[in-house]
Amino acid sequence: MLEQNIEGIDFFLDLQPKLENFKDAVIQGLGHDRKYVPPKFFYDTEGSELFDQICETQEYYVTRTEIALISAIGSDLQSLIGLNSSIIEYGCGSSLKIRALLSTLISPSEYFAIDISKSHLIKTVREIAKDYPSLRVGGVCADFSEKIVLDQPKGPSLINRLGFFPGSTIGNQTPDLARILLERMSATLGSNGQLLIGVDTKKDADLLNQAYNDKLGYTAKFNLNLLTRIKRELQADFDVTNFEHRAFYNENEGRIEMHLNSKEAQDIVIDDVKFSFKKGESIHTESSYKYTEGEFSNLLSQSGFSLVKSWSDPAELFRIYLAKVK
């Protein structure tokens, strides 16, 4: 644990999270009976840019719906969250959502972002500090899926803590892992802390399938970029064009699945280790679980939270929950 002075922000704590080795993770995943690569490795520079483009497509409703919903429920949030909140954001991707929240709340006093990428974290919190000069702003370099204790004297206030976890990122965890993550959040937020979290809903399968198969092909490029990264960074021997993007809603599991399907029988070779593919065999790259209101309310209850209120857009595409630590 190392507290650092970073120009332009009030507080920075480096918990020195261990970065998972890309090569080791790929070799482990491709060696599994059901081949997979963890979705965290989507986000190199190219992948991050493609994801931003996905968020602007007509089919991908999540980002614009959530931002509009935050603004629409502003008066509720103001009364339920109150004054002088200390906001702790889990992961700091696009700053659009935190800006929407900061603009909605009455006199928030602090903003602390938690992210595993130190350079990205510093850039984000500096921008927020510059644009919201009345806020006390800080960053915590950590893996937010791990247990995090924020009791440093210069760190976030121990009262009025509000966790913010937008974008339905919780859906990338299995329900069991989501419960563990929520339990850790409740411990970090502490007694009377609150959590504002975005969750994608179960809905018409065609609508979900379209969201992950946009006509402009950005989601396909995003998925296939993972193979481009493997080929470039790991000097892997294979032809990326022999794979294709496939995404579909698995109704039995209640999740979207993204895969990279092998168009033909082929091999991927990394450091003389050969991984053989049959035609039609896939690499599972991401799951995105969807929840009914009842399902997610139960998950919150099992994880140390009690539901305060939830809101949805008129079409019930997306839902935001406010929960309080029990």
C-alpha positions in Angstrom: 0.0 0.0 0.0 1.5 3.3 -1.1 0.0 6.7 -0.8 1.3 9.0 -3.5 1.2 12.7 -4.3 -0.2 13.1 -7.8 -0.4 16.6 -9.2 -3.9 17.9 -9.8 -5.7 15.6 -7.4 -6.2 15.5 -3.6 -5.5 11.8 -2.8 -4.0 8.8 -4.6 -3.5 5.4 -3.1 -1.7 2.6 -5.0 -2.6 -0.8 -3.7 -0.3 -2.2 -6.3 -2.8 -4.7 -7.8 -1.3 -7.7 -9.5 -1.9 -7.6 -13.2 -2.8 -11.0 -14.7 -0.2 -12.1 -17.2 -1.8 -12.0 -20.7 0.1 -15.0 -22.0 -0.5 -17.2 -19.0 -4.2 -16.4 -19.1 -4.5 -17.1 -22.9 -2.6 -20.4 -22.6 -4.7 -21.5 -19.6 -8.0 -20.6 -21.3 -7.2 -22.2 -24.7 -6.1 -25.3 -22.9 -9.5 -25.7 -21.2 -12.0 -28.3 -22.5 -14.2 -25.3 -23.4 -11.8 -22.7 -24.7 -12.1 -19.2 -23.3 -10.2 -16.0 -22.8 -11.2 -13.6 -20.0 -13.0 -10.5 -21.2 -10.8 -8.1 -19.2 -8.2 -8.5 -22.1 -10.6 -6.9 -24.6 -9.4 -3.5 -23.5 -6.1 -2.6 -25.2 -6.1 0.8 -26.9 -7.9 -0.5 -30.0 -10.4 -2.5 -28.0 -11.2 0.5 -25.8 -11.8 2.7 -28.9 -14.0 0.1 -30.5 -16.1 -0.2 -27.3 -16.7 3.5 -27.4 -17.9 3.1 -30.9 -20.2 0.3 -29.8 -21.8 2.5 -27.2 -22.8 5.0 -29.9 -24.5 2.4 -32.2 -28.2 2.4 -32.7 -28.5 -1.2 -31.4 -26.5 -0.8 -28.2 -29.1 0.8 -25.9 -27.2 0.4 -22.6 -25.1 3.6 -22.3 -27.6 6.1 -23.6 -30.5 4.6 -21.7 -28.5 4.6 -18.4 -27.4 8.2 -18.8 -30.9 9.4 -19.6 -32.3 7.4 -16.7 -29.8 9.0 -14.2 -31.0 12.4 -15.3 -34.7 11.4 -15.2 -34.5 10.1 -11.6 -32.5 13.1 -10.4 -35.0 14.4 -7.9 -35.3 10.9 -6.3 -31.6 10.5 -6.1 -31.2 13.9 -4.5 -33.7 13.1 -1.8 -32.5 9.6 -1.1 -28.8 10.2 -1.3 -28.8 13.6 0.3 -26.0 16.1 0.7 -22.2 15.7 1.0 -22.0 12.2 -0.5 -18.6 10.6 -0.9 -18.9 8.8 -4.2 -16.7 5.8 -4.8 -16.8 4.6 -8.5 -15.9 1.0 -9.2 -14.0 1.1 -12.5 -13.7 4.4 -14.4 -14.4 3.9 -18.0 -16.0 6.7 -20.0 -16.6 9.6 -17.6 -20.0 10.3 -19.2 -21.9 8.4 -16.5 -20.1 9.9 -13.4 -20.5 13.4 -14.9 -24.3 12.7 -15.3 -24.4 11.6 -11.6 -22.3 14.5 -10.3 -24.5 17.0 -12.2 -27.6 15.4 -10.7 -26.7 15.2 -7.0 -26.9 18.1 -4.6 -23.4 19.2 -3.3 -21.5 15.9 -3.5 -18.3 16.4 -1.5 -15.9 13.8 -2.8 -15.3 11.6 -5.7 -12.9 8.6 -5.6 -12.4 6.3 -8.5 -11.1 2.7 -8.2 -9.4 1.2 -11.3 -6.7 -1.3 -12.0 -5.1 0.8 -14.8 -3.0 3.4 -13.0 -2.4 5.6 -16.1 -6.1 5.6 -17.1 -7.1 6.2 -13.5 -4.9 9.3 -13.1 -6.1 10.7 -16.4 -9.7 10.3 -15.4 -9.5 11.7 -11.9 -7.4 14.7 -13.1 -10.1 15.5 -15.6 -12.9 15.3 -13.0 -10.8 17.4 -10.5 -10.4 20.1 -13.2 -14.0 20.2 -14.2 -15.5 20.0 -10.7 -13.2 22.2 -8.6 -15.5 22.1 -5.5 -15.1 18.3 -5.2 -12.4 16.6 -3.3 -11.1 14.1 -5.8 -8.9 11.0 -5.4 -7.9 7.7 -7.0 -7.3 4.2 -5.7 -5.3 1.9 -8.0 -6.8 -1.5 -7.2 -8.6 -4.5 -8.6 -12.1 -3.6 -7.5 -13.2 -7.3 -7.5 -10.9 -7.8 -4.5 -11.5 -6.8 -0.9 -10.6 -3.1 -0.5 -10.3 -1.3 2.8 -10.4 2.5 2.5 -9.8 3.8 6.0 -6.8 6.0 5.4 -7.0 9.5 7.1 -6.8 11.3 3.8 -9.0 8.8 2.0 -12.8 8.8 1.4 -15.0 10.0 4.3 -16.3 7.2 6.5 -19.8 8.6 6.3 -22.2 9.1 3.4 -20.3 6.7 1.2 -22.1 6.0 -2.1 -20.7 3.2 -4.3 -21.3 3.8 -8.0 -21.1 0.8 -10.4 -22.7 1.7 -13.8 -22.9 0.0 -17.1 -24.2 -3.4 -16.1 -20.6 -4.5 -15.5 -22.0 -6.7 -12.7 -23.5 -8.8 -15.5 -20.0 -9.9 -16.6 -19.8 -12.0 -13.5 -21.6 -15.2 -12.9 -24.3 -14.8 -10.3 -22.2 -16.5 -7.6 -19.2 -14.2 -8.4 -21.5 -11.2 -8.5 -22.7 -12.0 -5.0 -19.1 -12.2 -3.7 -18.3 -8.9 -5.4 -21.3 -7.2 -3.9 -20.4 -8.6 -0.5 -17.0 -7.0 -0.8 -18.5 -3.7 -1.9 -20.8 -3.7 1.2 -17.8 -4.2 3.4 -15.9 -1.3 1.7 -18.9 1.1 1.8 -19.5 0.3 5.5 -22.4 0.8 7.8 -25.2 2.9 6.2 -23.2 3.1 3.0 -25.2 3.0 -0.2 -24.7 1.5 -3.7 -26.1 2.9 -7.0 -25.8 0.2 -9.6 -26.9 -0.3 -13.2 -28.2 -3.6 -14.4 -29.4 -4.8 -17.8 -32.8 -6.4 -17.9 -34.1 -9.6 -19.4 -36.1 -8.7 -22.5 -37.0 -9.8 -26.0 -34.2 -12.0 -27.3 -34.2 -10.3 -30.7 -33.4 -7.0 -29.1 -30.6 -8.5 -27.0 -29.1 -10.3 -30.1 -29.2 -7.1 -32.1 -27.4 -5.1 -29.4 -24.4 -7.5 -29.6 -24.5 -7.8 -33.4 -24.7 -4.2 -34.6 -25.0 -3.6 -38.3 -21.9 -1.5 -38.5 -19.9 -4.5 -37.2 -18.2 -2.7 -34.3 -19.0 -5.5 -31.8 -17.5 -8.1 -34.3 -14.4 -6.0 -34.7 -14.2 -5.6 -30.9 -14.4 -9.4 -30.4 -12.0 -10.2 -33.2 -9.5 -7.6 -31.9 -8.8 -10.0 -29.0 -7.3 -12.5 -31.6 -5.4 -9.7 -33.2 -3.9 -8.8 -29.8 -3.0 -12.5 -29.2 -1.3 -12.7 -32.6 0.6 -9.5 -32.2 1.6 -9.5 -28.5 2.2 -13.3 -28.1 3.6 -13.9 -31.6 1.0 -16.5 -32.0 0.9 -18.4 -35.3 -2.6 -18.5 -36.9 -4.9 -16.7 -39.3 -7.3 -14.3 -37.6 -9.6 -14.3 -40.6 -10.3 -18.0 -40.0 -12.4 -17.0 -37.0 -15.8 -15.1 -36.9 -17.7 -13.3 -34.3 -20.8 -14.9 -32.8 -23.0 -13.5 -30.1 -26.4 -14.8 -28.9 -28.8 -14.8 -26.0 -28.7 -18.0 -24.0 -32.2 -18.0 -22.5 -31.6 -21.0 -20.2 -28.6 -19.2 -18.6 -30.1 -15.7 -18.8 -27.1 -14.3 -20.5 -25.6 -13.0 -23.7 -22.6 -15.1 -24.8 -19.9 -13.9 -27.1 -17.7 -16.4 -28.9 -15.1 -16.5 -31.6 -16.0 -19.4 -33.9 -13.5 -21.3 -35.9 -14.5 -21.4 -39.5 -12.4 -24.5 -40.2 -10.2 -27.0 -38.5 -7.0 -25.2 -37.5 -4.3 -24.7 -34.9 -3.2 -21.7 -32.8 0.5 -22.0 -31.8 2.0 -20.0 -28.9 5.5 -20.7 -27.7 5.5 -24.1 -29.4 2.3 -25.0 -27.6 -0.4 -26.0 -30.1 -4.1 -25.6 -29.5 -6.2 -27.5 -32.0 -9.7 -26.3 -33.1 -12.4 -28.3 -34.9 -14.6 -26.6 -37.4 -17.3 -24.7 -35.5 -15.4 -24.9 -32.2 -15.3 -21.6 -30.3 -13.4 -19.4 -27.8 -15.9 -18.1 -25.2 -14.9 -14.4 -24.7 -17.7 -12.9 -22.6 -20.9 -13.5 -20.8 -23.3 -10.7 -19.9 -26.0 -11.8 -17.4 -29.4 -10.1 -17.5 -31.7 -9.9 -14.5 -35.4 -9.4 -13.7 -36.1 -6.9 -10.9 -36.9 -9.7 -8.5 -33.7 -11.7 -9.3 -31.4 -8.8 -8.7 -33.2 -7.6 -5.6 -32.7 -11.1 -4.2 -29.0 -11.0 -5.1 -28.6 -7.7 -3.3 -30.3 -9.1 -0.2 -28.0 -12.1 -0.3 -25.0 -9.8 -0.5 -25.4 -7.6 2.5 -27.7 -4.9 1.0 -31.3 -4.0 1.3 -33.1 -2.4 -1.6 -34.0 1.2 -1.2 -35.6 1.8 -4.7 -35.2 0.8 -8.3 -36.0 2.6 -11.5 -36.4 1.7 -15.2 -36.8 3.6 -18.4 -40.3 3.4 -20.0 -39.3 0.5 -22.3 -37.8 -1.4 -19.4 -34.5 -1.8 -21.3 -32.4 -1.1 -18.2 -32.7 -0.7 -14.5 -30.9 1.3 -11.8 -30.9 0.1 -8.2 -30.2 2.1 -5.0 -29.4 -0.2 -2.1 -28.2 0.4 1.5 -25.7 -1.7 3.4 -27.6 -3.7 6.1 
